[in-house]
Amino acid sequence: MALSKLERRQRIKHRIRKIISGTATKPRLSVFRSNKEIYAQLVDDVNGVTIAAVSSRDIKASTKQEAAAAVGKAIAEKGASAGVETVAFDRNGYLYHGRVKTLADAAREAGLKF
């Protein structure tokens, strides 16, 4: 029997998280995408601390793509103010496509390296 979308994403997510882990100097940029919003946070997995977090709920944008770009830019600015230059990108089981890719590209343009 085929896996549901959620079960498939959970398997991919666990496979990615076995490899990717965040530290204080190189935190993990975790992306969560819902149907309406998109969220990003910088996580230090060693200490179990979220360094910075941004969501599209705080940002006014006309389209979901614009909201994702604004979140990417905002998380890069918050990361820079916290002293973060490089991150490990965690797409959280989502395909690197659409809003997830837009967020990543905007974060790169704003100065994050990954």
All heavy atoms as an XYZ file, in Angstrom:
869
protein
N       0.841     -1.177      0.000
C       0.000      0.000      0.000
C       0.886      1.241      0.000
O       1.911      1.292      0.666
C      -0.894     -0.009      1.236
C      -1.931      1.062      1.212
S      -3.208      0.730      2.417
C      -2.847      1.996      3.597
N       0.501      2.227     -0.740
C       1.292      3.456     -0.874
C       1.202      4.305      0.390
O       0.210      4.259      1.121
C       0.795      4.260     -2.077
N       2.253      5.053      0.619
C       2.286      5.950      1.770
C       1.458      7.196      1.489
O       1.346      7.634      0.335
C       3.722      6.387      2.061
C       4.712      5.308      2.460
C       6.100      5.896      2.568
C       4.317      4.696      3.784
N       0.912      7.777      2.542
C       0.203      9.043      2.371
C       1.241     10.158      2.199
O       2.439      9.952      2.434
C      -0.678      9.333      3.583
O       0.115      9.644      4.696
N       0.796     11.322      1.803
C       1.712     12.450      1.625
C       2.451     12.778      2.919
O       3.645     13.031      2.917
C       0.952     13.702      1.172
C       0.706     13.799     -0.284
C       0.108     15.167     -0.588
C      -0.083     15.357     -2.056
N      -0.648     16.664     -2.354
N       1.711     12.765      4.034
C       2.313     13.097      5.322
C       3.343     12.049      5.745
O       4.437     12.390      6.206
C       1.229     13.237      6.389
C       1.713     13.660      7.769
C       2.352     15.043      7.702
C       0.588     13.648      8.762
N       3.017     10.763      5.572
C       3.965      9.701      5.928
C       5.217      9.766      5.062
O       6.332      9.575      5.544
C       3.303      8.331      5.779
C       2.225      8.058      6.800
C       1.420      6.815      6.463
O       1.313      6.456      5.272
O       0.888      6.216      7.412
N       5.043     10.061      3.794
C       6.179     10.182      2.883
C       7.085     11.331      3.308
O       8.299     11.201      3.372
C       5.671     10.399      1.455
C       6.763     10.517      0.430
C       6.155     10.783     -0.968
N       7.188     11.148     -1.884
C       7.734     12.353     -1.988
N       7.317     13.324     -1.213
N       8.684     12.603     -2.853
N       6.499     12.488      3.630
C       7.279     13.646      4.045
C       7.994     13.371      5.364
O       9.139     13.782      5.554
C       6.387     14.886      4.176
C       7.193     16.161      4.384
C       6.319     17.385      4.429
N       5.668     17.591      5.683
C       6.243     18.102      6.776
N       7.497     18.473      6.757
N       5.562     18.256      7.883
N       7.346     12.657      6.285
C       7.979     12.325      7.555
C       9.200     11.436      7.353
O      10.223     11.622      8.002
C       6.979     11.631      8.493
C       5.932     12.546      9.056
C       6.523     13.629      9.947
O       7.475     13.407     10.654
N       5.949     14.820      9.879
N       9.109     10.463      6.436
C      10.258      9.608      6.154
C      11.416     10.400      5.566
O      12.564     10.221      5.959
C       9.871      8.483      5.186
C       9.115      7.386      5.841
C       9.010      6.219      4.922
N       8.306      5.138      5.602
C       8.160      3.936      5.099
N       8.646      3.654      3.910
N       7.529      3.010      5.766
N      11.107     11.287      4.622
C      12.147     12.125      4.018
C      12.750     13.037      5.078
O      13.969     13.217      5.147
C      11.566     12.942      2.847
C      11.140     12.017      1.714
C      12.579     13.956      2.346
C      10.313     12.698      0.642
N      11.912     13.607      5.947
C      12.358     14.504      7.005
C      13.340     13.798      7.944
O      14.400     14.341      8.259
C      11.148     15.004      7.787
C      11.466     15.938      8.913
C      10.182     16.375      9.576
C      10.452     17.231     10.767
N       9.232     17.720     11.386
N      13.016     12.586      8.353
C      13.913     11.840      9.247
C      15.226     11.485      8.549
O      16.283     11.501      9.169
C      13.228     10.588      9.774
C      12.110     10.873     10.720
N      12.272     11.586     11.890
C      10.795     10.568     10.671
C      11.121     11.692     12.516
N      10.195     11.087     11.784
N      15.148     11.169      7.270
C      16.358     10.850      6.499
C      17.277     12.069      6.409
O      18.493     11.950      6.528
C      15.947     10.362      5.113
C      17.082      9.773      4.320
C      16.581      9.046      3.087
N      15.806      9.888      2.215
C      14.631      9.549      1.685
N      14.060      8.396      1.972
N      13.994     10.370      0.876
N      16.699     13.252      6.221
C      17.492     14.484      6.145
C      18.083     14.819      7.505
O      19.253     15.180      7.624
C      16.613     15.651      5.638
C      16.218     15.429      4.187
C      17.336     16.985      5.787
C      15.157     16.385      3.697
N      17.278     14.700      8.580
C      17.723     15.096      9.919
C      18.809     14.193     10.485
O      19.508     14.559     11.405
C      16.546     15.145     10.879
C      15.648     16.349     10.708
C      16.344     17.668     10.983
N      17.013     17.719     12.255
C      16.431     17.972     13.403
N      15.151     18.219     13.449
N      17.132     17.995     14.515
N      18.965     12.951      9.936
C      20.072     12.103     10.349
C      21.398     12.735      9.953
O      22.403     12.549     10.625
C      19.979     10.725      9.690
C      18.969      9.810     10.323
C      19.117      8.394      9.832
C      18.792      8.260      8.363
N      18.749      6.883      7.889
N      21.397     13.487      8.864
C      22.611     14.067      8.301
C      22.823     15.502      8.767
O      23.930     15.883      9.140
C      22.550     14.016      6.759
C      22.402     12.564      6.286
C      23.773     14.658      6.141
C      22.004     12.448      4.840
N      21.763     16.315      8.747
C      21.873     17.747      9.026
C      21.619     18.027     10.505
O      20.622     17.594     11.063
C      20.868     18.547      8.182
C      21.201     18.402      6.703
C      20.862     20.005      8.574
C      20.196     19.040      5.792
N      22.540     18.775     11.114
C      22.381     19.198     12.494
C      22.959     20.599     12.628
O      23.927     20.940     11.955
C      23.106     18.237     13.434
O      22.959     18.671     14.757
N      22.368     21.407     13.484
C      22.814     22.781     13.656
C      23.678     22.951     14.896
O      23.460     22.297     15.908
N      24.658     23.837     14.790
C      25.497     24.192     15.936
C      25.355     25.684     16.190
O      24.650     26.378     15.460
C      26.973     23.854     15.669
O      27.432     24.648     14.564
C      27.162     22.391     15.346
N      26.059     26.189     17.206
C      25.974     27.617     17.509
C      26.595     28.441     16.388
O      26.118     29.524     16.060
C      26.653     27.912     18.831
N      27.685     27.956     15.782
C      28.351     28.709     14.715
C      27.687     28.488     13.362
O      27.715     29.374     12.521
C      29.832     28.314     14.617
O      29.914     26.896     14.398
C      30.574     28.691     15.870
N      27.113     27.296     13.144
C      26.430     26.997     11.884
C      25.069     26.373     12.200
O      24.914     25.160     12.189
C      27.276     26.045     11.033
C      26.718     25.804      9.657
C      27.629     24.900      8.847
C      27.030     24.658      7.476
N      27.874     23.775      6.678
N      24.064     27.216     12.487
C      22.751     26.680     12.850
C      22.013     26.084     11.652
O      22.382     26.304     10.498
C      22.009     27.895     13.398
C      22.668     29.049     12.764
C      24.099     28.662     12.553
N      20.957     25.378     11.956
C      20.126     24.763     10.929
C      19.003     25.735     10.581
O      18.302     26.231     11.456
C      19.558     23.454     11.489
C      18.597     22.726     10.595
C      18.276     21.355     11.162
N      17.829     21.395     12.539
C      16.545     21.432     12.911
N      15.591     21.451     12.024
N      16.227     21.453     14.196
N      18.845     26.030      9.295
C      17.738     26.871      8.817
C      16.585     25.945      8.474
O      16.586     25.296      7.436
C      18.153     27.697      7.603
C      17.058     28.505      6.901
C      16.387     29.465      7.868
C      17.611     29.247      5.717
N      15.614     25.850      9.373
C      14.486     24.954      9.212
C      13.309     25.704      8.607
O      12.957     26.790      9.055
C      14.094     24.374     10.565
O      12.981     23.538     10.430
N      12.694     25.106      7.590
C      11.569     25.728      6.884
C      10.332     24.870      7.098
O      10.379     23.653      6.949
C      11.870     25.834      5.375
C      10.669     26.365      4.623
C      13.077     26.703      5.138
N       9.229     25.505      7.483
C       7.940     24.825      7.555
C       6.970     25.570      6.661
O       6.870     26.793      6.715
C       7.386     24.783      8.985
C       6.012     24.168      9.050
C       5.850     22.809      8.893
C       4.896     24.956      9.231
C       4.592     22.237      8.918
C       3.629     24.402      9.262
C       3.480     23.032      9.109
N       6.256     24.810      5.846
C       5.328     25.391      4.891
C       3.938     24.821      5.133
O       3.757     23.607      5.113
C       5.809     25.023      3.483
C       5.008     25.624      2.374
C       5.301     24.906      1.083
N       4.689     23.583      1.139
C       4.904     22.619      0.262
N       5.752     22.791     -0.712
N       4.292     21.458      0.382
N       2.985     25.693      5.380
C       1.595     25.254      5.453
C       0.894     25.724      4.188
O       1.517     26.316      3.311
C       0.912     25.817      6.702
O       0.716     27.209      6.575
N      -0.399     25.477      4.097
C      -1.120     25.903      2.896
C      -1.173     27.422      2.772
O      -1.156     27.954      1.662
C      -2.539     25.345      2.896
C      -2.558     23.875      2.578
O      -1.620     23.348      1.996
N      -3.619     23.203      2.994
N      -1.237     28.124      3.905
C      -1.374     29.577      3.869
C      -0.078     30.312      4.175
O       0.180     31.369      3.619
C      -2.422     30.039      4.887
C      -3.829     29.677      4.530
C      -4.777     30.273      5.540
C      -6.210     29.978      5.185
N      -7.130     30.576      6.149
N       0.729     29.787      5.096
C       1.892     30.524      5.610
C       3.180     29.751      5.361
O       3.160     28.590      4.980
C       1.734     30.758      7.124
C       0.402     31.314      7.565
C       0.160     32.748      7.152
O       1.132     33.440      6.794
O      -0.994     33.185      7.205
N       4.306     30.441      5.628
C       5.613     29.800      5.592
C       6.419     30.332      6.770
O       6.324     31.514      7.112
C       6.335     30.009      4.236
C       7.557     29.121      4.143
C       6.658     31.461      3.998
C       8.029     28.890      2.726
N       7.160     29.450      7.411
C       7.908     29.792      8.620
C       9.366     29.376      8.426
O       9.637     28.369      7.771
C       7.355     29.042      9.836
C       5.872     29.220     10.053
C       4.944     28.431      9.390
C       5.396     30.180     10.934
C       3.589     28.590      9.590
C       4.043     30.344     11.147
C       3.137     29.549     10.472
O       1.787     29.714     10.681
N      10.283     30.130      9.022
C      11.699     29.781      8.989
C      12.298     30.071     10.356
O      11.941     31.065     11.000
C      12.422     30.587      7.918
N      13.200     29.200     10.794
C      13.881     29.447     12.055
C      15.306     28.922     12.002
O      15.588     27.955     11.303
C      13.109     28.856     13.232
C      12.884     27.377     13.193
C      12.072     26.918     14.388
O      11.820     27.674     15.316
N      11.663     25.661     14.374
N      16.174     29.604     12.731
C      17.562     29.183     12.884
C      17.672     28.440     14.205
O      17.376     29.005     15.256
C      18.496     30.397     12.871
C      18.518     31.189     11.573
C      19.364     32.437     11.738
C      19.041     30.355     10.431
N      18.091     27.175     14.149
C      18.078     26.312     15.322
C      19.486     25.812     15.632
O      20.190     25.333     14.745
C      17.147     25.100     15.093
C      17.102     24.208     16.314
C      15.763     25.551     14.706
N      19.870     25.928     16.897
C      21.103     25.332     17.414
C      20.702     24.019     18.075
O      20.165     24.016     19.176
C      21.764     26.288     18.415
C      23.003     25.702     19.074
O      23.429     24.601     18.664
O      23.535     26.340     19.990
N      20.941     22.891     17.388
C      20.507     21.593     17.895
C      21.356     21.101     19.063
O      20.882     20.305     19.874
C      20.548     20.545     16.775
C      19.474     20.810     15.733
O      18.332     21.094     16.131
O      19.777     20.745     14.526
N      22.603     21.561     19.161
C      23.475     21.116     20.245
C      22.930     21.599     21.590
O      22.831     20.842     22.554
C      24.916     21.616     20.018
C      25.803     21.273     21.195
C      25.475     21.029     18.732
N      22.567     22.876     21.656
C      22.042     23.457     22.888
C      20.514     23.412     22.959
O      19.932     23.755     23.983
C      22.510     24.905     23.043
C      24.011     25.003     23.141
O      24.652     24.178     23.776
N      24.579     25.998     22.490
N      19.852     23.042     21.866
C      18.399     22.986     21.841
C      17.760     24.352     21.909
O      16.769     24.541     22.617
N      18.321     25.319     21.161
C      17.862     26.703     21.240
C      17.502     27.206     19.838
O      18.209     26.921     18.872
C      18.975     27.602     21.829
C      18.573     29.044     21.827
C      19.335     27.152     23.224
N      16.413     27.959     19.750
C      16.079     28.652     18.518
C      16.716     30.031     18.573
O      16.433     30.811     19.481
C      14.558     28.784     18.353
O      13.997     27.472     18.282
C      14.207     29.550     17.099
N      17.586     30.329     17.606
C      18.318     31.598     17.586
C      17.437     32.717     17.052
O      17.395     33.812     17.607
C      19.606     31.450     16.746
C      20.510     30.393     17.383
C      20.318     32.773     16.592
C      21.657     29.959     16.519
N      16.722     32.456     15.958
C      15.848     33.466     15.359
C      14.712     32.750     14.637
O      14.891     31.631     14.147
C      16.625     34.334     14.382
N      13.574     33.398     14.558
C      12.422     32.820     13.862
C      11.640     33.926     13.170
O      11.532     35.037     13.694
C      11.522     32.081     14.836
N      11.115     33.606     11.998
C      10.312     34.554     11.218
C       9.161     33.777     10.582
O       9.337     32.625     10.185
C      11.155     35.216     10.096
C      10.311     36.157      9.271
C      12.342     35.940     10.667
N       8.000     34.417     10.495
C       6.890     33.785      9.791
C       6.230     34.788      8.861
O       6.351     36.003      9.035
C       5.861     33.236     10.775
O       5.039     34.265     11.257
N       5.506     34.257      7.894
C       4.809     35.126      6.953
C       3.569     35.745      7.586
O       2.951     36.618      6.986
C       4.435     34.341      5.696
O       3.578     33.274      6.030
N       3.206     35.314      8.795
C       2.068     35.917      9.487
C       2.375     37.351      9.893
O       1.474     38.169     10.023
C       1.719     35.110     10.722
C       1.336     33.681     10.392
C       1.032     32.917     11.618
N      -0.419     33.001     11.788
C      -1.047     32.599     12.871
N      -0.389     32.107     13.876
N      -2.350     32.693     12.943
N       3.671     37.659     10.094
C       4.083     39.003     10.497
C       4.285     39.926      9.299
O       4.438     41.130      9.470
C       5.405     38.931     11.278
C       5.328     37.946     12.428
O       4.228     37.763     12.987
O       6.369     37.357     12.761
N       4.331     39.355      8.109
C       4.693     40.104      6.898
C       3.481     40.204      5.985
O       2.799     39.208      5.728
C       5.852     39.397      6.165
C       7.078     39.365      7.075
C       6.169     40.078      4.855
C       8.188     38.477      6.592
N       3.224     41.406      5.518
C       2.115     41.603      4.583
C       2.648     41.476      3.156
O       3.552     42.198      2.744
C       1.497     42.999      4.759
C       0.880     43.213      6.120
C      -0.291     42.299      6.335
C      -0.903     42.541      7.697
N      -1.755     41.464      8.116
N       2.096     40.524      2.405
C       2.475     40.318      1.004
C       1.225     39.904      0.235
O       0.305     39.304      0.795
C       3.546     39.245      0.900
N       1.233     40.197     -1.059
C       0.041     39.905     -1.848
C      -0.009     38.444     -2.309
O      -1.081     37.884     -2.456
C      -0.028     40.840     -3.053
O       1.120     40.691     -3.855
N       1.159     37.820     -2.538
C       1.177     36.423     -2.965
C       2.029     35.584     -2.017
O       2.807     36.116     -1.227
C       1.747     36.275     -4.396
O       3.124     36.661     -4.378
C       0.980     37.121     -5.384
N       1.874     34.286     -2.122
C       2.647     33.380     -1.274
C       4.128     33.424     -1.629
O       4.990     33.305     -0.758
C       2.124     31.954     -1.411
C       0.734     31.751     -0.856
C       0.296     30.318     -1.087
C      -1.133     30.089     -0.668
N      -1.564     28.708     -0.906
N       4.444     33.594     -2.916
C       5.841     33.684     -3.352
C       6.509     34.918     -2.769
O       7.648     34.864     -2.313
C       5.926     33.729     -4.890
C       5.561     32.437     -5.569
C       6.636     31.382     -5.444
O       7.795     31.671     -5.200
N       6.232     30.132     -5.598
N       5.809     36.048     -2.789
C       6.354     37.278     -2.208
C       6.545     37.135     -0.700
O       7.523     37.618     -0.148
C       5.431     38.463     -2.504
C       5.428     38.889     -3.953
C       4.412     39.977     -4.233
O       3.749     40.458     -3.272
O       4.266     40.352     -5.398
N       5.617     36.453     -0.050
C       5.734     36.222      1.386
C       6.946     35.357      1.691
O       7.695     35.624      2.640
C       4.462     35.565      1.923
N       7.185     34.324      0.885
C       8.340     33.448      1.085
C       9.640     34.218      0.895
O      10.595     34.043      1.658
C       8.274     32.267      0.120
N       9.686     35.090     -0.110
C      10.886     35.902     -0.341
C      11.120     36.858      0.824
O      12.269     37.038      1.266
C      10.752     36.674     -1.652
N      10.062     37.450      1.335
C      10.194     38.370      2.468
C      10.658     37.641      3.728
O      11.476     38.159      4.488
C       8.861     39.071      2.722
N      10.168     36.428      3.946
C      10.592     35.636      5.100
C      12.069     35.264      4.969
O      12.824     35.326      5.938
C       9.704     34.377      5.264
C      10.307     33.406      6.259
C       8.313     34.778      5.692
N      12.505     34.893      3.764
C      13.915     34.569      3.537
C      14.825     35.746      3.818
O      15.872     35.603      4.466
N      14.417     36.917      3.358
C      15.212     38.122      3.608
C      15.241     38.464      5.094
O      16.286     38.794      5.652
C      14.626     39.287      2.807
C      15.419     40.556      2.917
C      14.819     41.666      2.080
C      15.603     42.940      2.270
N      14.978     44.078      1.638
N      14.081     38.338      5.762
C      13.991     38.672      7.180
C      14.810     37.714      8.049
O      15.466     38.144      9.000
C      12.533     38.668      7.624
N      14.801     36.420      7.718
C      15.571     35.460      8.525
C      17.064     35.685      8.331
O      17.848     35.530      9.270
C      15.167     33.994      8.243
C      15.679     33.051      9.347
C      15.667     33.507      6.916
C      15.026     33.197     10.660
N      17.473     36.107      7.140
C      18.887     36.415      6.904
C      19.310     37.641      7.709
O      20.403     37.668      8.291
C      19.140     36.636      5.418
N      18.443     38.644      7.777
C      18.756     39.851      8.555
C      18.813     39.547     10.048
O      19.714     40.012     10.743
C      17.716     40.933      8.274
C      17.810     41.506      6.873
C      16.635     42.400      6.510
O      15.687     42.508      7.334
O      16.652     42.957      5.405
N      17.864     38.748     10.551
C      17.893     38.375     11.963
C      19.116     37.523     12.282
O      19.709     37.655     13.345
C      16.623     37.626     12.353
C      15.452     38.519     12.629
C      14.356     37.741     13.324
C      13.245     38.669     13.753
N      12.220     37.975     14.521
N      19.476     36.650     11.355
C      20.666     35.827     11.549
C      21.928     36.664     11.571
O      22.827     36.442     12.386
N      22.001     37.658     10.694
C      23.171     38.535     10.662
C      23.290     39.336     11.953
O      24.392     39.524     12.478
C      23.091     39.471      9.459
N      22.157     39.779     12.493
C      22.199     40.527     13.744
C      22.582     39.625     14.925
O      23.111     40.103     15.921
C      20.866     41.208     14.012
O      19.869     40.247     14.251
N      22.333     38.308     14.790
C      22.721     37.354     15.830
C      24.136     36.825     15.609
O      24.614     36.014     16.393
C      21.740     36.191     15.869
N      24.799     37.267     14.526
C      26.176     36.851     14.262
C      26.295     35.560     13.473
O      27.322     34.889     13.524
N      25.271     35.199     12.716
C      25.286     33.972     11.927
C      25.561     34.314     10.471
O      24.888     35.166      9.896
C      23.929     33.237     12.044
C      23.875     32.039     11.123
C      23.677     32.831     13.474
N      26.561     33.657      9.884
C      26.879     33.871      8.470
C      26.548     32.658      7.615
O      26.068     32.795      6.505
C      28.357     34.220      8.307
C      28.747     35.543      8.920
C      30.231     35.815      8.770
O      30.930     34.977      8.176
O      30.670     36.864      9.263
N      26.838     31.452      8.139
C      26.577     30.229      7.380
C      25.549     29.378      8.126
O      25.507     29.362      9.353
C      27.863     29.405      7.185
O      28.375     29.044      8.463
C      28.892     30.190      6.411
N      24.728     28.669      7.355
C      23.699     27.814      7.929
C      23.668     26.486      7.174
O      24.176     26.362      6.065
C      22.297     28.455      7.861
C      22.220     29.702      8.708
C      21.888     28.753      6.447
N      23.042     25.494      7.786
C      22.741     24.226      7.133
C      21.254     24.268      6.789
O      20.417     24.436      7.680
C      23.049     23.058      8.059
N      20.915     24.129      5.525
C      19.523     24.280      5.079
C      18.758     22.979      5.286
O      19.149     21.923      4.805
C      19.487     24.699      3.609
C      18.109     25.049      3.124
C      17.473     26.179      3.590
C      17.455     24.250      2.207
C      16.198     26.520      3.155
C      16.188     24.571      1.768
C      15.558     25.706      2.237
N      17.654     23.067      6.021
C      16.782     21.926      6.279
C      15.445     22.192      5.604
O      14.658     22.998      6.088
C      16.606     21.750      7.794
C      15.671     20.609      8.146
O      15.344     19.793      7.260
O      15.267     20.531      9.317
N      15.208     21.519      4.489
C      13.964     21.746      3.746
C      12.792     21.008      4.376
O      11.660     21.114      3.924
C      14.127     21.362      2.287
C      14.527     19.943      2.042
C      14.875     19.696      0.584
N      15.416     18.367      0.411
C      14.706     17.290      0.144
N      13.398     17.382      0.012
N      15.278     16.120      0.002
N      13.050     20.238      5.428
C      12.013     19.640      6.257
C      11.124     18.651      5.506
O       9.941     18.525      5.787
C      11.162     20.743      6.883
C      10.770     20.433      8.301
O      11.063     19.380      8.819
N      10.106     21.374      8.930
N      11.685     17.948      4.528
C      10.925     16.957      3.786
C      10.198     17.491      2.578
O       9.628     16.718      1.806
N      10.194     18.796      2.387
C       9.541     19.381      1.215
C      10.498     19.348      0.030
O      11.718     19.366      0.206
C       9.144     20.839      1.481
C       8.220     21.010      2.644
C       8.660     21.606      3.821
C       6.904     20.568      2.587
C       7.815     21.768      4.903
C       6.056     20.717      3.671
C       6.526     21.318      4.813
O       5.688     21.453      5.880
N       9.943     19.337     -1.175
C      10.778     19.412     -2.366
C      11.411     20.796     -2.447
O      10.809     21.792     -2.047
C       9.943     19.174     -3.628
C       9.354     17.782     -3.808
C       8.481     17.758     -5.055
C      10.438     16.745     -3.893
N      12.635     20.854     -2.957
C      13.315     22.138     -3.132
C      12.752     22.765     -4.404
O      13.321     22.677     -5.482
C      14.829     21.939     -3.233
C      15.599     23.225     -3.257
C      15.797     23.948     -2.091
C      16.121     23.721     -4.440
C      16.488     25.133     -2.111
C      16.819     24.906     -4.469
C      16.999     25.606     -3.302
O      17.693     26.791     -3.317
N      11.581     23.381     -4.251
C      10.821     23.860     -5.392
C       9.792     24.855     -4.874
O       9.376     24.777     -3.719
C      10.126     22.659     -6.041
C       9.242     23.004     -7.196
N       9.741     23.325     -8.421
C       7.898     23.071     -7.290
C       8.727     23.577     -9.242
N       7.607     23.440     -8.575
N       9.414     25.799     -5.688
C       8.339     26.715     -5.313
C       8.712     27.648     -4.183
O       9.727     28.332     -4.221
N       7.865     27.680     -3.149
C       8.064     28.623     -2.041
C       9.313     28.324     -1.232
O       9.959     29.238     -0.722
C       6.840     28.620     -1.126
C       5.634     29.277     -1.766
C       4.517     29.433     -0.783
N       3.864     28.156     -0.534
C       3.163     27.885      0.560
N       3.046     28.771      1.508
N       2.582     26.718      0.702
N       9.664     27.040     -1.081
C      10.869     26.674     -0.327
C      12.109     27.193     -1.056
O      13.014     27.764     -0.452
C      10.936     25.147     -0.119
C      12.232     24.744      0.552
C       9.746     24.665      0.690
N      12.139     27.040     -2.365
C      13.269     27.530     -3.170
C      13.320     29.057     -3.150
O      14.390     29.654     -3.039
C      13.157     27.027     -4.607
C      14.334     27.392     -5.487
C      14.170     26.785     -6.865
C      15.395     26.949     -7.718
N      15.754     28.324     -7.991
N      12.170     29.715     -3.223
C      12.110     31.171     -3.185
C      12.660     31.701     -1.865
O      13.439     32.663     -1.844
C      10.654     31.647     -3.370
O      10.161     31.145     -4.607
C      10.572     33.157     -3.363
N      12.285     31.063     -0.759
C      12.796     31.460      0.557
C      14.317     31.295      0.611
O      15.030     32.182      1.071
C      12.136     30.618      1.648
C      12.441     31.009      3.089
C      11.204     30.790      3.939
C      13.583     30.222      3.658
N      14.819     30.168      0.124
C      16.261     29.909      0.148
C      17.023     30.916     -0.706
O      18.069     31.435     -0.295
C      16.547     28.493     -0.324
N      16.514     31.214     -1.889
C      17.180     32.179     -2.776
C      17.208     33.573     -2.159
O      18.207     34.279     -2.237
C      16.478     32.223     -4.136
C      16.679     30.941     -4.935
O      17.622     30.185     -4.610
O      15.886     30.701     -5.858
N      16.106     33.974     -1.530
C      16.042     35.288     -0.883
C      17.012     35.365      0.294
O      17.651     36.390      0.516
C      14.625     35.588     -0.425
N      17.139     34.278      1.054
C      18.066     34.252      2.179
C      19.516     34.341      1.680
O      20.349     35.015      2.284
C      17.866     32.986      3.009
N      19.805     33.668      0.573
C      21.152     33.742     -0.011
C      21.471     35.167     -0.478
O      22.564     35.675     -0.254
C      21.271     32.797     -1.198
C      21.565     31.377     -0.815
C      21.984     30.572     -2.023
N      22.060     29.174     -1.678
C      21.126     28.270     -1.980
N      20.045     28.632     -2.642
N      21.257     27.017     -1.626
N      20.506     35.794     -1.150
C      20.709     37.154     -1.638
C      20.913     38.143     -0.502
O      21.636     39.123     -0.639
C      19.516     37.602     -2.493
C      19.457     36.938     -3.846
C      18.217     37.341     -4.631
O      17.539     38.311     -4.224
O      17.921     36.674     -5.637
N      20.280     37.876      0.634
C      20.395     38.772      1.793
C      21.652     38.521      2.604
O      21.916     39.239      3.577
C      19.166     38.645      2.682
N      22.454     37.498      2.241
C      23.748     37.334      2.884
C      24.024     36.016      3.581
O      25.148     35.803      4.030
N      23.043     35.133      3.710
C      23.330     33.842      4.343
C      24.056     32.933      3.352
O      23.763     32.938      2.158
C      22.030     33.146      4.774
C      21.415     33.567      6.091
C      20.180     32.715      6.368
C      22.373     33.448      7.236
N      24.986     32.149      3.875
C      25.730     31.210      3.021
C      25.322     29.797      3.393
O      25.397     29.389      4.530
C      27.228     31.396      3.237
C      27.746     32.729      2.773
C      29.268     32.780      2.903
C      29.781     34.111      2.422
N      29.813     35.110      3.494
N      24.896     29.016      2.365
C      24.611     27.587      2.539
C      24.591     26.899      1.201
O      24.673     27.513      0.170
C      23.317     27.335      3.305
C      22.075     27.976      2.759
C      21.229     27.281      1.920
C      21.736     29.264      3.121
C      20.081     27.863      1.452
C      20.582     29.863      2.676
C      19.743     29.154      1.828
